[in-house]
Amino acid sequence: MKIYVDADASPVKDIVIQVAKEAQLEVVLVKSFSHFSHDEEIAGVQTIYVDTGADAADYRIMQMAQKNDIIITQDYGLASLGLGKGCIVLHHKGFAYTNENIDRLLQTRHVSAKARRSGQKTKGPKPFTEQERQMFKELLEKTVKKNNVL
């Protein structure tokens, strides 16, 4: 089992690395070249850079991920693809994507995109809170433990 992070805008990379280290899991951060960093690599963490295209990170994650791997993303499209491949997919705000909720989430995204194209203003995401950060950490720990890793 590996943990893949759609890492360009992920506010939980540090939590993922901490939990993975405790569970002795490998983490793969997938970022666009526009987020390139000369930071020193962390043991057990691989960083892969992809083109800056809209879905380049998503496609790369889907190339590498295997059934039962964990994917961390806020992208509903990537979440849907991950679920279809048998991966466990988590959102940084502390909920799991499931076959039961993905259709509703994709529909909401579609309606919002359609409204924006027609000139309507839509609300952006709410700020990431400390409570959501804690909820995510607990969900990730529970997920890892449930899959007999911890």
Phi, psi and omega per residue, in radians:
M1 nan 2.337 3.051
K2 -2.165 2.818 3.039
I3 -2.017 2.133 3.105
Y4 -1.827 2.317 -3.131
V5 -2.089 2.165 2.966
D6 -1.290 1.585 -2.728
A7 -1.637 -0.123 -3.073
D8 -0.964 -0.840 -3.074
A9 -2.066 0.291 -3.066
S10 -1.322 2.148 3.110
P11 -1.526 0.124 -3.050
V12 -2.110 0.304 -3.125
K13 -0.983 -0.708 -3.122
D14 -1.122 -0.687 3.108
I15 -1.152 -0.783 -3.128
V16 -1.034 -0.793 -3.124
I17 -1.110 -0.739 3.138
Q18 -1.098 -0.868 -3.121
V19 -1.134 -0.724 -3.131
A20 -1.134 -0.694 3.133
K21 -1.075 -0.778 3.114
E22 -1.082 -0.599 -3.113
A23 -1.621 0.001 -3.114
Q24 1.014 0.775 3.077
L25 -1.867 2.607 3.067
E26 -1.449 2.459 3.077
V27 -1.975 2.372 3.050
V28 -2.094 1.992 3.074
L29 -1.640 2.181 3.125
V30 -1.940 2.088 -3.062
K31 -2.305 2.741 3.033
S32 -1.428 2.737 3.130
F33 -1.027 -0.414 3.121
S34 -1.180 -0.212 3.092
H35 -1.936 0.416 -3.112
F36 -1.046 2.489 -3.129
S37 -2.450 2.546 3.063
H38 -1.631 0.206 3.132
D39 -1.001 2.596 3.140
E40 -1.162 2.431 3.111
E41 -1.154 2.570 3.107
I42 -1.771 2.405 3.128
A43 -0.991 2.312 3.128
G44 1.465 0.016 -3.129
V45 -2.135 2.112 3.096
Q46 -1.858 2.347 3.073
T47 -1.951 2.218 3.116
I48 -2.049 2.247 3.123
Y49 -1.789 2.439 -3.135
V50 -2.213 2.934 3.066
D51 -0.973 2.848 -3.093
T52 -1.472 0.138 3.111
G53 -1.002 2.728 -3.013
A54 -0.883 -0.800 -3.047
D55 -2.059 0.336 -3.063
A56 -1.052 -0.745 3.136
A57 -1.143 -0.707 3.137
D58 -1.058 -0.825 -3.116
Y59 -1.107 -0.686 -3.131
R60 -1.158 -0.749 3.105
I61 -1.045 -0.766 -3.120
M62 -1.183 -0.497 3.058
Q63 -1.151 -0.664 -3.014
M64 -1.598 -0.605 -3.012
A65 -1.148 2.499 3.102
Q66 -2.063 2.866 3.093
K67 -0.898 2.399 3.132
N68 1.308 0.006 2.976
D69 -1.250 2.825 3.116
I70 -1.832 2.328 3.068
I71 -2.059 2.285 3.072
I72 -1.903 2.054 -3.122
T73 -2.721 2.740 2.983
Q74 -1.871 0.067 -3.109
D75 -1.572 1.999 -3.085
Y76 -1.122 -0.607 3.111
G77 -1.104 -0.824 3.095
L78 -1.098 -0.705 3.114
A79 -1.022 -0.764 -3.141
S80 -1.085 -0.777 3.123
L81 -1.116 -0.720 3.130
G82 -1.098 -0.760 3.099
L83 -1.058 -0.719 -3.140
G84 -1.103 -0.446 -3.139
K85 -1.591 -0.029 3.122
G86 1.525 0.314 3.102
C87 -1.501 2.841 3.015
I88 -1.665 2.176 -3.035
V89 -2.139 2.202 -3.082
L90 -2.120 2.561 3.058
H91 -1.737 2.549 -3.090
H92 -1.168 -0.220 3.116
K93 -1.524 0.108 2.965
G94 1.705 0.463 3.028
F95 -2.305 2.711 3.105
A96 -1.660 2.425 2.964
Y97 -1.337 2.445 3.138
T98 -2.387 2.923 3.049
N99 -1.133 -0.365 -3.140
E100 -1.427 -0.488 -3.086
N101 -1.901 -0.197 -3.017
I102 -1.181 -0.654 3.141
D103 -1.094 -0.740 3.120
R104 -1.120 -0.737 3.135
L105 -1.116 -0.762 3.107
L106 -1.132 -0.676 3.116
Q107 -1.115 -0.744 3.108
T108 -1.075 -0.752 3.106
R109 -1.081 -0.739 -3.135
H110 -1.104 -0.796 -3.137
V111 -1.086 -0.746 3.131
S112 -1.135 -0.745 3.126
A113 -1.119 -0.703 3.121
K114 -1.106 -0.730 3.122
A115 -1.114 -0.736 3.128
R116 -1.120 -0.702 3.120
R117 -1.096 -0.522 -3.134
S118 -1.513 0.076 3.075
G119 1.711 -0.073 3.120
Q120 -1.306 2.612 3.056
K121 -1.618 2.383 3.099
T122 -2.096 2.747 3.124
K123 -1.300 2.466 3.039
G124 -1.449 -3.112 3.133
P125 -1.192 2.580 3.079
K126 -1.244 2.706 3.106
P127 -1.022 2.552 3.117
F128 -1.281 2.208 -3.054
T129 -1.800 2.843 3.084
E130 -1.131 -0.605 3.100
Q131 -1.104 -0.752 3.107
E132 -1.147 -0.646 3.103
R133 -1.054 -0.768 3.123
Q134 -1.184 -0.716 3.109
M135 -1.061 -0.718 3.126
F136 -1.105 -0.810 -3.121
K137 -1.024 -0.803 3.134
E138 -1.098 -0.721 3.124
L139 -1.121 -0.774 -3.137
L140 -1.119 -0.784 3.117
E141 -1.061 -0.771 3.129
K142 -1.103 -0.735 -3.132
T143 -1.112 -0.792 -3.140
V144 -1.121 -0.789 -3.131
K145 -1.098 -0.760 -3.117
K146 -1.056 -0.546 -3.121
N147 -1.613 0.466 3.018
N148 1.025 0.627 -3.137
V149 -1.781 -0.722 -3.117
L150 -1.431 nan nan
